[in-house]
């Protein structure tokens, strides 16, 4: 038996986005549209931030004289 798990539900970020938009359009909150749409762009910024940190560490290791195989050996093994 294969266990295919698919999610048909609504995610937390989508739910927050819908709630914030409804509250903004009904004038219950007086937030900027930047904050209303924050459930969309904050997770994207977090992903880019982590990517930037990883790339920065690799570049610094290369600049310090480490070779690419040495850097690969220090990375955690993922199954």
Biotite code that builds the C-alpha atoms (Angstrom):
import biotite.structure as struc

atoms = struc.array([
    struc.Atom([0.000, 0.000, 0.000], chain_id="A", res_id=1, res_name="UNK", atom_name="CA", element="C"),
    struc.Atom([1.377, 3.375, -0.913], chain_id="A", res_id=2, res_name="UNK", atom_name="CA", element="C"),
    struc.Atom([0.748, 6.214, 1.452], chain_id="A", res_id=3, res_name="UNK", atom_name="CA", element="C"),
    struc.Atom([0.164, 9.242, -0.742], chain_id="A", res_id=4, res_name="UNK", atom_name="CA", element="C"),
    struc.Atom([-0.624, 12.160, 1.486], chain_id="A", res_id=5, res_name="UNK", atom_name="CA", element="C"),
    struc.Atom([-2.127, 15.120, -0.275], chain_id="A", res_id=6, res_name="UNK", atom_name="CA", element="C"),
    struc.Atom([-3.366, 18.198, 1.443], chain_id="A", res_id=7, res_name="UNK", atom_name="CA", element="C"),
    struc.Atom([-6.642, 19.591, 0.210], chain_id="A", res_id=8, res_name="UNK", atom_name="CA", element="C"),
    struc.Atom([-6.958, 22.025, 3.078], chain_id="A", res_id=9, res_name="UNK", atom_name="CA", element="C"),
    struc.Atom([-6.070, 25.685, 3.312], chain_id="A", res_id=10, res_name="UNK", atom_name="CA", element="C"),
    struc.Atom([-2.649, 26.645, 4.624], chain_id="A", res_id=11, res_name="UNK", atom_name="CA", element="C"),
    struc.Atom([-2.076, 28.983, 7.539], chain_id="A", res_id=12, res_name="UNK", atom_name="CA", element="C"),
    struc.Atom([-0.579, 31.687, 5.338], chain_id="A", res_id=13, res_name="UNK", atom_name="CA", element="C"),
    struc.Atom([-3.531, 31.555, 2.933], chain_id="A", res_id=14, res_name="UNK", atom_name="CA", element="C"),
    struc.Atom([-5.984, 31.734, 5.819], chain_id="A", res_id=15, res_name="UNK", atom_name="CA", element="C"),
    struc.Atom([-4.153, 34.722, 7.336], chain_id="A", res_id=16, res_name="UNK", atom_name="CA", element="C"),
    struc.Atom([-4.050, 36.467, 3.966], chain_id="A", res_id=17, res_name="UNK", atom_name="CA", element="C"),
    struc.Atom([-7.796, 36.036, 3.431], chain_id="A", res_id=18, res_name="UNK", atom_name="CA", element="C"),
    struc.Atom([-8.572, 37.195, 6.982], chain_id="A", res_id=19, res_name="UNK", atom_name="CA", element="C"),
    struc.Atom([-6.330, 40.257, 6.641], chain_id="A", res_id=20, res_name="UNK", atom_name="CA", element="C"),
    struc.Atom([-7.846, 41.208, 3.259], chain_id="A", res_id=21, res_name="UNK", atom_name="CA", element="C"),
    struc.Atom([-11.396, 40.867, 4.603], chain_id="A", res_id=22, res_name="UNK", atom_name="CA", element="C"),
    struc.Atom([-10.529, 42.951, 7.658], chain_id="A", res_id=23, res_name="UNK", atom_name="CA", element="C"),
    struc.Atom([-8.897, 45.617, 5.474], chain_id="A", res_id=24, res_name="UNK", atom_name="CA", element="C"),
    struc.Atom([-11.782, 45.799, 2.995], chain_id="A", res_id=25, res_name="UNK", atom_name="CA", element="C"),
    struc.Atom([-14.361, 46.038, 5.796], chain_id="A", res_id=26, res_name="UNK", atom_name="CA", element="C"),
    struc.Atom([-12.336, 48.844, 7.433], chain_id="A", res_id=27, res_name="UNK", atom_name="CA", element="C"),
    struc.Atom([-11.791, 46.885, 10.652], chain_id="A", res_id=28, res_name="UNK", atom_name="CA", element="C"),
    struc.Atom([-8.038, 47.412, 10.447], chain_id="A", res_id=29, res_name="UNK", atom_name="CA", element="C"),
    struc.Atom([-6.163, 50.444, 9.223], chain_id="A", res_id=30, res_name="UNK", atom_name="CA", element="C"),
    struc.Atom([-2.994, 48.649, 8.097], chain_id="A", res_id=31, res_name="UNK", atom_name="CA", element="C"),
    struc.Atom([-0.936, 49.373, 5.051], chain_id="A", res_id=32, res_name="UNK", atom_name="CA", element="C"),
    struc.Atom([-1.420, 46.941, 2.169], chain_id="A", res_id=33, res_name="UNK", atom_name="CA", element="C"),
    struc.Atom([2.195, 45.881, 2.756], chain_id="A", res_id=34, res_name="UNK", atom_name="CA", element="C"),
    struc.Atom([1.193, 44.400, 6.122], chain_id="A", res_id=35, res_name="UNK", atom_name="CA", element="C"),
    struc.Atom([-2.051, 42.964, 4.785], chain_id="A", res_id=36, res_name="UNK", atom_name="CA", element="C"),
    struc.Atom([-0.108, 41.003, 2.171], chain_id="A", res_id=37, res_name="UNK", atom_name="CA", element="C"),
    struc.Atom([2.694, 40.073, 4.582], chain_id="A", res_id=38, res_name="UNK", atom_name="CA", element="C"),
    struc.Atom([1.653, 36.383, 4.766], chain_id="A", res_id=39, res_name="UNK", atom_name="CA", element="C"),
    struc.Atom([2.741, 36.203, 1.103], chain_id="A", res_id=40, res_name="UNK", atom_name="CA", element="C"),
    struc.Atom([6.078, 37.963, 1.180], chain_id="A", res_id=41, res_name="UNK", atom_name="CA", element="C"),
    struc.Atom([7.501, 37.251, 4.652], chain_id="A", res_id=42, res_name="UNK", atom_name="CA", element="C"),
    struc.Atom([8.005, 33.487, 3.994], chain_id="A", res_id=43, res_name="UNK", atom_name="CA", element="C"),
    struc.Atom([9.639, 34.337, 0.654], chain_id="A", res_id=44, res_name="UNK", atom_name="CA", element="C"),
    struc.Atom([12.022, 36.751, 2.407], chain_id="A", res_id=45, res_name="UNK", atom_name="CA", element="C"),
    struc.Atom([12.915, 34.068, 4.956], chain_id="A", res_id=46, res_name="UNK", atom_name="CA", element="C"),
    struc.Atom([13.769, 31.575, 2.181], chain_id="A", res_id=47, res_name="UNK", atom_name="CA", element="C"),
    struc.Atom([15.900, 34.162, 0.358], chain_id="A", res_id=48, res_name="UNK", atom_name="CA", element="C"),
    struc.Atom([17.610, 35.093, 3.634], chain_id="A", res_id=49, res_name="UNK", atom_name="CA", element="C"),
    struc.Atom([18.555, 31.485, 4.399], chain_id="A", res_id=50, res_name="UNK", atom_name="CA", element="C"),
    struc.Atom([19.769, 31.017, 0.804], chain_id="A", res_id=51, res_name="UNK", atom_name="CA", element="C"),
    struc.Atom([21.862, 34.199, 1.053], chain_id="A", res_id=52, res_name="UNK", atom_name="CA", element="C"),
    struc.Atom([23.445, 33.040, 4.325], chain_id="A", res_id=53, res_name="UNK", atom_name="CA", element="C"),
    struc.Atom([24.319, 29.621, 2.873], chain_id="A", res_id=54, res_name="UNK", atom_name="CA", element="C"),
    struc.Atom([25.838, 31.138, -0.269], chain_id="A", res_id=55, res_name="UNK", atom_name="CA", element="C"),
    struc.Atom([27.770, 33.668, 1.832], chain_id="A", res_id=56, res_name="UNK", atom_name="CA", element="C"),
    struc.Atom([29.245, 30.931, 4.017], chain_id="A", res_id=57, res_name="UNK", atom_name="CA", element="C"),
    struc.Atom([30.289, 28.907, 0.961], chain_id="A", res_id=58, res_name="UNK", atom_name="CA", element="C"),
    struc.Atom([31.893, 31.955, -0.677], chain_id="A", res_id=59, res_name="UNK", atom_name="CA", element="C"),
    struc.Atom([33.758, 32.811, 2.532], chain_id="A", res_id=60, res_name="UNK", atom_name="CA", element="C"),
    struc.Atom([35.001, 29.227, 2.799], chain_id="A", res_id=61, res_name="UNK", atom_name="CA", element="C"),
    struc.Atom([36.203, 29.336, -0.811], chain_id="A", res_id=62, res_name="UNK", atom_name="CA", element="C"),
    struc.Atom([37.943, 32.655, -0.209], chain_id="A", res_id=63, res_name="UNK", atom_name="CA", element="C"),
    struc.Atom([39.659, 31.251, 2.883], chain_id="A", res_id=64, res_name="UNK", atom_name="CA", element="C"),
    struc.Atom([41.362, 28.619, 0.729], chain_id="A", res_id=65, res_name="UNK", atom_name="CA", element="C"),
    struc.Atom([39.108, 25.607, 1.174], chain_id="A", res_id=66, res_name="UNK", atom_name="CA", element="C"),
    struc.Atom([38.435, 23.456, -1.873], chain_id="A", res_id=67, res_name="UNK", atom_name="CA", element="C"),
    struc.Atom([34.964, 22.419, -3.008], chain_id="A", res_id=68, res_name="UNK", atom_name="CA", element="C"),
    struc.Atom([35.464, 18.749, -1.961], chain_id="A", res_id=69, res_name="UNK", atom_name="CA", element="C"),
    struc.Atom([36.460, 19.924, 1.548], chain_id="A", res_id=70, res_name="UNK", atom_name="CA", element="C"),
    struc.Atom([33.314, 22.032, 1.739], chain_id="A", res_id=71, res_name="UNK", atom_name="CA", element="C"),
    struc.Atom([31.149, 19.105, 0.552], chain_id="A", res_id=72, res_name="UNK", atom_name="CA", element="C"),
    struc.Atom([32.646, 16.865, 3.244], chain_id="A", res_id=73, res_name="UNK", atom_name="CA", element="C"),
    struc.Atom([31.568, 19.322, 5.950], chain_id="A", res_id=74, res_name="UNK", atom_name="CA", element="C"),
    struc.Atom([27.957, 19.464, 4.743], chain_id="A", res_id=75, res_name="UNK", atom_name="CA", element="C"),
    struc.Atom([25.465, 17.244, 6.600], chain_id="A", res_id=76, res_name="UNK", atom_name="CA", element="C"),
    struc.Atom([24.472, 14.110, 4.708], chain_id="A", res_id=77, res_name="UNK", atom_name="CA", element="C"),
    struc.Atom([20.826, 14.064, 3.634], chain_id="A", res_id=78, res_name="UNK", atom_name="CA", element="C"),
    struc.Atom([19.163, 10.774, 2.795], chain_id="A", res_id=79, res_name="UNK", atom_name="CA", element="C"),
])
